[in-house]
Amino acid sequence: MAPSLRKMLTALTTALAFSAASVSTTALAADKKVTISQAFQSMLYLPLYVAIDGGFFTKEGLDVTKQTAGSPSAALSAVLSGSADFSLHGPEWTAVASEKGADVDVIANVVNGAAVWIATAPDVKFTSIKDVKGEVVVSGQMPTTSTSLFFRALKENGMSPGDVKLVQVPLGSEIGPLVAGQSKIAVMYEPGLDQAVAKGIKVVLSFPKLYGEYAFSTITAKRSVDPDSAARFVKGLQNALLYMQSNPAETAAIARKEFPTLDAPVVDAAVKRMLADGVYPKNVDITPKALTVAMDTQIALGNLKQQPKYDTFIARNYIQPALAAK
C-alpha cells in the first residue's frame, strides 16, 4: 500500500476512535440545517452543486452547507467525528472505514462512471491500451483512481506499470507535460481533459465507456444519521440528477458559476462529455454491478480486503423512496 494512503488510513482510524466516543446528534428541527463535507471542489461533484444552486435541497426543506475537506479521508473523518452529516468521495474510503468497524454506509450515487480518460498528442497512433508500451505516460500521483484505473487496464492487457515510463504529477497538472511535449500520452480527469482538447490534444480512450457502471463517488453517512434529513437529502439529489439529464445548458451554467476561473467553453465541453459518457448518473441508485466493479479495482490494489456486502453497505431505504417519488 502506498505510504500516503497508509497515512490517510491512519487518520481514519483516529477518527473512528473519536466517533465511537461521540454522542449522537439531536434530531434537527423542521427547517433542517445539514452539512456535507466534500473531498475536493471538483467538476465530478456537479450533481451536488446543482442540488444546492438549483434549489433542489431547499425544496426538500434542507439548508445545506458545503465544506471542502481537501482529501477523501478528511471528508469521511468529518462524518465520523460528527462535524458533518454527509461526505462525498469514493466509496472505497467508506468500505475501508466499515471494515475497521465504523457505523457508516453509502446512501446515494453522485458519479457512476470511471471518470478518467486517456489523451494523446495528435500524431500518436493509438488503437488500444497496448500502444502505450514503452511510452512516457503522465498520470496523477498515487493514491488516485486515475492512475489506479490505468494500472488495472495495463494488467487486463497483459502488461504492468513497469512497461511504461510513468511520470506521476500532482492532480490537475497532467496537462503541463502533455502540452509542453515532455510526454505524448496522459491519463486525465476533467476539466483538465477538455483544457487539453482545446489545445489540440485528442481523446483516445474513455474509461467510463470501457467499464460502464462504476460507483466512482458517492454520499456517505453514519447509520445513526437523522433519517428524515437523509431522506430529504437523497430526494433533493435525485431531483437534481433528473434535472441535469433534461437541462444540459442550465447544468453547464451552474458549472460555470462553480468554476468561474475556467474558460466557459472548457466547462461546457466537460459537462457535455460527462453527461454523454454516463459519468453523471441518471438517478441516485447504485447497482450491485456498479459497486462490484469499483471495489474490484481497490481489492486488486490491496486497498480493500474484500467486497462489502451490498445489502448492508448500500442504504437502499433512502434510495428507493427517492426513486419512487414524483
C-alpha positions in Angstrom: 0.0 0.0 0.0 1.3 3.4 -0.9 2.7 5.4 2.1 0.4 8.3 1.5 -2.7 6.0 1.5 -1.4 4.3 4.7 -1.1 7.8 6.3 -4.7 8.6 5.3 -6.0 5.4 6.7 -4.2 6.1 10.0 -6.1 9.4 10.2 -9.3 7.5 9.6 -8.5 5.1 12.5 -8.1 8.1 14.8 -11.4 9.5 13.6 -13.0 6.1 14.3 -11.9 6.2 17.9 -13.3 9.7 18.3 -16.6 8.6 16.7 -17.1 5.7 19.0 -17.0 8.0 22.0 -19.2 10.7 20.5 -22.8 11.3 21.3 -25.5 11.1 18.6 -26.6 14.4 17.2 -30.0 15.5 18.3 -32.7 15.3 15.7 -32.9 18.6 13.7 -35.8 21.0 13.7 -38.3 21.3 10.9 -36.3 23.6 8.8 -33.2 21.4 8.8 -29.6 22.5 8.6 -27.2 19.9 7.4 -23.5 19.9 6.4 -21.8 17.9 3.7 -18.0 17.6 3.6 -16.7 17.0 0.0 -13.2 15.7 -0.6 -12.5 18.4 -3.2 -14.2 21.1 -5.2 -14.5 19.0 -8.3 -16.4 19.1 -11.6 -17.2 15.4 -10.9 -19.3 16.6 -8.0 -21.5 18.8 -10.2 -24.7 16.9 -9.1 -24.2 18.2 -5.6 -23.7 21.8 -6.8 -26.8 21.5 -9.0 -28.8 20.3 -6.0 -27.6 23.3 -3.9 -27.6 26.1 -6.5 -30.7 24.8 -8.3 -32.7 24.9 -5.1 -33.5 21.2 -5.0 -32.4 20.7 -1.4 -34.3 23.9 -0.4 -37.5 22.4 -1.9 -37.0 19.4 0.4 -36.7 21.7 3.5 -32.9 21.5 3.8 -30.4 24.2 4.4 -27.2 22.6 3.1 -23.7 23.8 4.0 -20.9 22.6 1.8 -17.4 22.2 3.2 -14.3 21.2 1.3 -12.0 18.9 3.3 -9.1 18.6 0.9 -8.9 14.8 0.8 -11.3 11.8 0.9 -10.1 10.7 4.3 -10.6 14.2 5.8 -14.1 14.4 4.3 -15.1 11.0 5.8 -13.4 11.9 9.1 -15.8 14.9 9.3 -18.7 12.5 9.3 -17.1 10.1 11.8 -16.4 13.0 14.2 -19.9 14.4 13.8 -18.8 17.8 12.3 -20.6 16.9 9.1 -23.8 14.9 8.4 -22.7 13.6 5.0 -19.5 13.2 3.0 -18.7 13.0 -0.7 -15.8 10.9 -2.1 -15.0 7.4 -3.4 -17.0 4.6 -1.7 -13.7 2.7 -1.2 -13.0 5.0 1.8 -16.3 4.2 3.3 -15.7 0.5 2.7 -12.3 0.7 4.4 -13.8 2.5 7.4 -16.6 0.0 7.6 -14.0 -2.9 7.6 -12.4 -1.1 10.6 -15.8 -1.1 12.4 -17.2 2.3 11.6 -21.0 2.6 11.5 -21.1 4.2 8.0 -22.6 3.2 4.8 -23.4 4.7 1.3 -26.8 6.4 0.9 -26.7 7.8 -2.7 -24.8 7.9 -6.0 -23.2 11.0 -7.4 -20.7 9.8 -10.0 -21.5 6.5 -11.8 -18.7 6.2 -14.3 -14.9 5.7 -14.1 -14.4 9.4 -14.8 -10.9 9.0 -16.4 -9.7 9.3 -20.0 -6.5 8.8 -21.9 -5.4 11.7 -24.1 -2.6 11.9 -26.6 -0.8 14.3 -28.9 -2.4 14.5 -32.4 0.4 12.5 -34.0 0.2 9.5 -31.7 -1.1 6.2 -33.1 -3.5 4.7 -30.6 -5.6 1.6 -31.4 -5.6 0.0 -27.9 -4.1 0.3 -24.5 -1.2 -1.9 -25.7 0.1 1.0 -27.7 1.4 2.7 -24.6 4.0 0.1 -24.0 7.5 1.7 -23.7 6.0 5.2 -23.9 6.2 8.1 -21.4 2.8 8.4 -19.7 1.8 11.3 -17.4 -0.7 10.5 -14.6 -1.7 11.7 -11.2 0.2 10.9 -8.1 -0.9 7.8 -6.2 -3.2 7.1 -4.5 -5.7 8.3 -7.1 -8.3 6.5 -9.1 -7.0 7.7 -12.5 -3.6 6.0 -12.1 -5.2 3.0 -10.4 -7.5 2.5 -13.4 -4.6 2.9 -15.7 -2.7 0.2 -13.8 -5.8 -2.0 -14.0 -6.1 -1.6 -17.7 -2.4 -2.5 -18.2 -2.9 -5.6 -16.1 -6.0 -6.6 -18.1 -3.9 -6.4 -21.3 -1.0 -8.5 -20.0 1.2 -5.5 -19.0 2.4 -3.9 -15.8 3.3 -0.4 -14.7 6.9 -1.3 -15.5 6.0 -1.5 -19.2 5.6 2.3 -19.4 7.7 5.2 -18.3 5.3 6.6 -15.8 5.6 10.2 -14.7 3.3 10.9 -11.7 2.4 14.6 -11.1 0.1 16.4 -8.7 -3.6 16.0 -9.7 -4.7 18.7 -12.1 -1.2 19.3 -13.5 -1.2 16.4 -16.0 -1.8 18.9 -18.9 1.6 20.6 -18.3 4.0 17.9 -19.5 1.5 16.9 -22.2 1.2 20.3 -23.8 4.9 21.0 -23.3 5.7 17.9 -25.3 7.5 16.1 -22.5 5.0 13.3 -22.9 2.6 12.5 -25.7 0.2 10.4 -23.5 -1.7 11.4 -20.3 -4.3 9.9 -18.1 -6.6 12.6 -17.1 -9.7 13.8 -15.2 -12.0 16.7 -16.2 -11.7 19.6 -16.6 -8.0 19.1 -17.4 -9.0 16.8 -20.2 -11.0 19.4 -22.1 -8.5 22.1 -21.4 -6.0 19.8 -23.2 -8.5 19.2 -26.0 -8.9 22.9 -26.5 -5.1 23.0 -27.2 -5.3 20.2 -29.9 -4.9 17.1 -27.8 -7.1 14.2 -28.7 -9.1 11.8 -26.5 -8.3 8.2 -27.4 -9.9 6.1 -24.6 -12.8 6.6 -22.3 -12.8 4.6 -19.1 -16.5 5.4 -18.5 -17.3 3.7 -21.8 -14.8 0.9 -21.1 -16.1 -0.1 -17.7 -19.7 1.1 -17.8 -21.4 1.3 -14.4 -18.8 2.2 -11.8 -19.6 3.7 -8.3 -16.9 6.4 -8.5 -18.1 8.9 -6.0 -21.0 8.5 -3.5 -22.6 10.0 -0.4 -21.7 8.6 2.9 -23.5 8.9 6.3 -23.4 7.3 9.7 -26.1 4.7 10.3 -27.2 6.9 13.2 -27.8 9.9 10.8 -31.1 11.6 11.3 -33.3 9.6 8.9 -35.5 12.4 7.9 -32.6 14.6 7.0 -31.0 11.8 5.0 -34.3 11.0 3.1 -34.7 14.7 2.2 -31.0 14.9 1.1 -31.3 11.9 -1.2 -34.5 13.1 -2.7 -33.1 16.5 -3.4 -30.1 14.9 -5.1 -32.3 12.6 -7.1 -34.3 15.6 -8.5 -31.0 17.4 -9.3 -29.8 14.4 -11.3 -33.1 14.2 -13.2 -32.8 18.0 -14.0 -29.3 17.5 -15.3 -30.3 14.9 -17.8 -33.0 17.1 -19.4 -31.4 20.5 -18.9 -27.8 20.3 -20.1 -27.5 24.0 -20.9 -28.7 25.1 -17.4 -26.5 22.4 -15.8 -23.5 23.9 -17.7 -24.4 27.3 -16.4 -24.3 26.1 -12.8 -20.9 24.5 -13.5 -19.6 27.8 -14.9 -20.8 29.5 -11.7 -19.0 27.0 -9.5 -15.8 27.2 -11.6 -15.5 30.8 -12.6 -11.8 30.7 -13.3 -12.1 28.1 -16.1 -12.9 29.1 -19.6 -16.6 28.8 -20.3 -16.1 26.6 -23.4 -14.0 24.2 -21.5 -16.6 23.9 -18.7 -19.4 23.4 -21.3 -17.4 20.7 -23.1 -16.5 18.9 -19.9 -20.2 18.8 -18.7 -21.3 17.6 -22.2 -18.7 14.8 -22.2 -19.6 13.6 -18.7 -23.3 13.6 -19.4 -22.7 11.7 -22.7 -20.3 9.2 -21.2 -22.6 8.4 -18.3 -20.3 9.8 -15.6 -23.2 11.8 -14.1 -25.9 9.1 -13.2 -29.5 9.4 -14.2 -30.6 8.7 -10.6 -29.2 8.1 -7.1 -29.3 4.3 -7.4 -26.2 2.2 -7.0 -26.4 -1.3 -8.6 -24.6 -4.3 -7.3 -22.6 -4.3 -10.6 -21.5 -0.7 -10.2 -20.3 -1.3 -6.6 -18.5 -4.6 -7.5 -16.6 -3.1 -10.5 -15.4 -0.2 -8.4 -14.4 -2.2 -5.4 -12.6 -4.8 -7.6 -10.2 -2.0 -8.5 -9.4 -1.3 -4.9 -9.1 -5.0 -3.9 -6.7 -5.6 -6.8 -4.5 -2.7 -5.5 -4.6 -4.1 -1.9 -6.5 -1.1 -0.5 -9.5 -3.2 0.4 -9.7 -6.8 1.7 -13.0 -7.9 0.2 -16.2 -6.7 -1.4 -18.5 -5.0 1.1 -21.9 -6.7 1.5 -24.2 -4.8 -0.9 -27.4 -5.3 1.1 -25.9 -3.7 4.3 -23.4 -1.3 2.7 -25.8 0.4 0.3 -28.7 2.1 2.3 -31.5 1.5 -0.1 -34.0 2.6 2.5 -33.1 6.1 1.3 -32.6 5.4 -2.3 -35.8 3.5 -3.1 -38.2 6.2 -1.8 -36.3 8.8 -3.8 -36.6 6.8 -7.0 -40.3 6.3 -6.4 -41.1 9.9 -5.6 -42.9 12.0 -8.2 
